[in-house]
Amino acid sequence: MANNIVAADGSCTLASLDQKLASAKRCSHEGVVAGAKAAVVATVAAAIPTLASARMVPWARANLNPTAQALIISTVGGMAYFIVADKTVLATARRNSFKGQHSTVEA
């Protein structure tokens, strides 16, 4: 009985809390991996036109110093990471929240 943590309805045990913690860790890990992949792709996709325009377009050549170019590229990579990681964590959590439930439709 010492290993059980009981909620008001008697449904919460230490084993179920461990299972929920493991599921949360798995969800966040999937989000990190997906976010990192998206950040790499977005960084390359942003770097090519940014660096090319800084050398070919007269306005960009005059106004975008190397710091501005790096800021543009890193901002795109960071945004892609956080957006994809957040969407992946939410989708995984939503998928796991319905995994053990049975649909009961009353007619």
C-alpha positions as CSV (number, residue, x, y, z in Angstrom):
1,M,0.0,0.0,0.0
2,A,3.0,2.3,0.5
3,N,3.7,2.3,-3.3
4,N,0.2,3.4,-4.2
5,I,-0.8,7.0,-4.6
6,V,-4.6,7.1,-4.6
7,A,-6.6,9.9,-6.0
8,A,-10.1,10.9,-4.9
9,D,-11.7,8.3,-7.1
10,G,-9.0,5.6,-6.4
11,S,-7.7,5.4,-10.0
12,C,-4.2,6.7,-9.7
13,T,-1.3,4.4,-8.8
14,L,2.5,4.8,-8.8
15,A,2.7,2.5,-11.8
16,S,0.2,4.6,-13.8
17,L,2.2,7.7,-13.0
18,D,5.4,6.1,-14.2
19,Q,3.7,5.1,-17.4
20,K,2.4,8.6,-17.9
21,L,5.9,10.0,-17.3
22,A,7.5,7.6,-19.8
23,S,4.9,8.5,-22.3
24,A,5.6,12.2,-21.8
25,K,9.3,11.7,-22.2
26,R,8.7,9.7,-25.4
27,C,6.4,12.5,-26.8
28,S,9.0,15.2,-26.0
29,H,11.8,13.1,-27.5
30,E,9.8,12.7,-30.8
31,G,9.3,16.4,-30.8
32,V,12.9,17.2,-30.4
33,V,14.0,14.9,-33.2
34,A,11.3,16.2,-35.6
35,G,12.2,19.8,-34.7
36,A,15.9,19.2,-35.3
37,K,15.2,17.7,-38.7
38,A,13.0,20.6,-39.6
39,A,15.5,23.1,-38.4
40,V,18.2,21.6,-40.5
41,V,16.1,21.7,-43.6
42,A,14.8,25.2,-43.0
43,T,18.3,26.5,-42.3
44,V,19.6,25.2,-45.6
45,A,16.5,26.4,-47.4
46,A,16.9,29.9,-45.9
47,A,20.7,30.1,-46.3
48,I,20.8,29.5,-50.1
49,P,18.6,32.5,-51.1
50,T,19.9,34.7,-48.3
51,L,23.5,34.3,-49.2
52,A,22.8,34.4,-53.0
53,S,20.8,37.6,-52.7
54,A,23.4,39.2,-50.5
55,R,25.8,38.8,-53.4
56,M,23.6,39.5,-56.4
57,V,20.9,42.0,-55.4
58,P,22.3,45.5,-55.1
59,W,20.0,46.5,-52.2
60,A,20.9,43.4,-50.2
61,R,24.6,43.8,-50.9
62,A,24.5,47.3,-49.5
63,N,22.2,46.6,-46.5
64,L,22.7,43.0,-45.3
65,N,26.0,42.6,-43.6
66,P,27.2,39.2,-42.4
67,T,25.5,39.6,-39.0
68,A,22.1,40.3,-40.6
69,Q,22.5,37.3,-42.9
70,A,23.3,35.1,-40.0
71,L,20.4,36.5,-38.0
72,I,17.9,35.8,-40.9
73,I,19.2,32.2,-41.3
74,S,19.2,31.4,-37.6
75,T,15.8,32.9,-37.0
76,V,14.3,30.7,-39.7
77,G,15.9,27.6,-38.3
78,G,14.8,28.4,-34.7
79,M,11.3,29.1,-35.8
80,A,11.1,25.9,-37.7
81,Y,12.4,23.9,-34.7
82,F,9.9,25.3,-32.2
83,I,6.9,25.1,-34.5
84,V,7.5,21.5,-35.6
85,A,8.5,20.3,-32.2
86,D,5.4,21.9,-30.6
87,K,3.1,20.4,-33.3
88,T,4.8,17.0,-33.0
89,V,4.5,16.9,-29.2
90,L,0.8,17.9,-29.3
91,A,0.0,15.4,-32.0
92,T,1.7,12.6,-30.2
93,A,0.0,13.5,-26.9
94,R,-3.3,13.7,-28.6
95,R,-2.7,10.3,-30.3
96,N,-1.7,8.7,-26.9
97,S,-4.6,10.2,-25.0
98,F,-7.1,8.3,-27.1
99,K,-5.1,5.1,-27.3
100,G,-6.6,3.3,-24.3
101,Q,-10.2,4.6,-24.5
102,H,-13.1,2.7,-25.9
103,S,-15.7,4.5,-27.9
104,T,-19.1,3.9,-26.6
105,V,-22.0,5.3,-28.6
106,E,-25.4,5.1,-27.1
107,A,-28.2,4.8,-29.6
